[in-house]
């Protein structure tokens, strides 16, 4: 088994939120549909807010001399794999990934997968957080990410009748 890399909670979260913001802004530019653009811009703005808060938490932790490296043996390999792979397509590949995306349903599927991974990761980080403010923030992010899934799911259903039939049990 390969040696585990030290994982800084906030460095990872900052990178993930930045990648999410980048993905959503580029996706918003790719599609002409106004509702789709508006949703992706809204999600990008929410990721930007998360990014700013993570940067503030990182600065506070550093100011207090708190080590934010994940070294907890209770972190299972699944969570570590999410951290290592990233939540959204990485910045250097987001353009290539979006070039291959031709439909709203495809863009929504990428976004939904990333949001699900965000929920799993931030839920675990909330459990591991030693600082109560950090714990509350991770829990808040989980709620917001859940609302993102609902928004993207509804958008996907509006543009993909087969998905709508599977998700909601009816055709539109």
C-alpha positions in Angstrom: 0.0 0.0 0.0 1.3 3.5 -0.9 2.3 5.8 1.9 -0.5 8.1 2.9 -0.1 11.8 2.1 -0.7 14.4 4.7 -4.1 16.0 4.1 -4.7 19.5 5.2 -8.4 20.0 5.8 -8.5 23.6 4.6 -6.1 23.3 1.7 -8.2 20.5 0.3 -11.5 22.3 1.0 -10.2 25.5 -0.6 -9.0 23.6 -3.7 -12.3 21.7 -3.9 -14.5 24.8 -3.7 -12.3 26.6 -6.2 -12.6 23.7 -8.6 -16.4 23.7 -8.1 -16.6 27.4 -8.7 -14.6 27.0 -11.9 -16.6 24.1 -13.1 -20.0 25.9 -12.5 -18.8 29.1 -14.2 -17.5 27.3 -17.2 -20.6 25.2 -17.4 -22.8 28.4 -17.2 -20.9 29.8 -20.2 -21.3 26.5 -22.2 -25.1 26.4 -22.3 -27.5 28.9 -23.8 -30.5 28.0 -21.6 -31.1 31.0 -19.2 -32.4 28.8 -16.4 -29.3 26.6 -16.6 -26.9 29.5 -16.7 -28.7 31.1 -13.7 -28.5 27.9 -11.7 -24.8 27.3 -12.5 -23.9 30.9 -11.7 -25.8 30.7 -8.4 -24.0 27.5 -7.5 -20.6 29.1 -8.4 -21.4 32.0 -6.1 -22.2 29.7 -3.3 -19.0 27.8 -3.8 -17.2 31.2 -3.7 -18.8 31.9 -0.3 -17.6 28.5 1.0 -14.1 29.2 -0.4 -13.9 32.5 1.5 -15.1 31.0 4.8 -12.6 28.1 4.4 -9.8 30.6 3.9 -10.9 32.5 7.0 -10.9 29.2 9.0 -7.5 28.3 7.7 -6.1 31.7 8.7 -7.6 31.4 12.2 -6.3 27.9 12.7 -2.8 29.0 11.6 -3.1 32.0 13.9 -3.8 29.7 16.8 -1.1 27.3 15.8 -3.7 24.5 15.2 -2.5 21.7 13.0 -5.2 21.0 10.4 -3.6 17.9 8.9 -5.7 14.8 8.8 -3.8 12.1 10.6 -6.7 10.3 12.1 -6.5 6.5 11.6 -10.3 6.4 11.7 -10.5 8.1 8.2 -11.3 5.2 6.0 -9.8 4.7 2.6 -13.0 5.7 0.9 -12.9 9.3 2.3 -9.2 9.5 1.6 -9.9 8.5 -2.0 -12.4 11.3 -2.3 -9.8 13.7 -1.0 -7.1 12.4 -3.3 -9.3 12.4 -6.5 -11.0 15.7 -5.8 -14.7 16.5 -5.9 -15.0 18.2 -9.2 -13.0 17.9 -12.4 -9.7 19.5 -11.6 -9.0 22.9 -13.0 -6.6 21.6 -15.7 -9.2 19.1 -16.9 -12.4 21.0 -16.5 -12.2 22.4 -20.0 -11.6 19.0 -21.5 -14.4 17.5 -19.5 -16.8 20.2 -20.4 -15.8 19.9 -24.1 -17.2 16.3 -23.9 -20.4 17.4 -22.2 -23.1 18.0 -24.8 -26.3 18.0 -22.8 -27.6 19.6 -19.6 -28.1 16.0 -18.3 -24.4 15.3 -18.6 -23.4 18.5 -16.9 -25.9 17.8 -14.1 -24.6 14.3 -13.6 -21.1 15.6 -13.1 -22.4 18.2 -10.7 -24.5 15.7 -8.8 -21.6 13.3 -8.3 -19.4 16.1 -7.0 -22.0 17.4 -4.6 -22.6 13.8 -3.3 -18.9 13.4 -2.7 -18.9 16.8 -1.0 -21.7 15.7 1.4 -19.8 12.5 2.3 -16.5 14.3 2.9 -17.8 17.3 4.8 -20.0 15.0 7.0 -16.9 13.1 7.9 -14.9 16.2 8.5 -17.7 17.5 10.8 -17.4 14.4 12.9 -13.6 14.8 13.1 -13.6 18.6 13.8 -12.1 19.5 17.1 -13.3 23.1 17.0 -17.0 23.6 17.5 -17.2 26.5 15.0 -15.5 24.4 12.4 -17.9 21.5 13.2 -20.9 23.8 12.8 -19.6 25.1 9.5 -19.0 21.7 8.1 -22.5 20.7 9.1 -23.9 23.9 7.4 -21.9 23.1 4.2 -23.5 19.6 4.2 -27.0 21.2 4.3 -26.1 23.6 1.5 -24.5 20.8 -0.6 -27.7 18.8 -0.1 -29.8 21.7 -1.4 -27.4 21.9 -4.4 -28.2 18.3 -5.3 -31.9 19.0 -5.2 -31.5 22.0 -7.5 -29.3 20.1 -10.0 -31.6 17.1 -9.8 -34.6 19.1 -10.7 -32.8 20.8 -13.5 -31.6 17.5 -14.9 -35.2 16.1 -14.7 -36.4 19.2 -16.6 -34.0 18.4 -19.4 -33.9 14.6 -19.4 -37.4 12.9 -19.5 -35.9 9.4 -19.0 -34.1 10.6 -15.8 -37.3 12.3 -14.7 -39.2 9.1 -15.1 -36.6 7.2 -13.0 -36.3 9.9 -10.4 -39.9 10.9 -10.0 -41.8 8.0 -11.5 -43.4 10.0 -14.3 -42.8 11.6 -17.6 -43.2 15.3 -18.1 
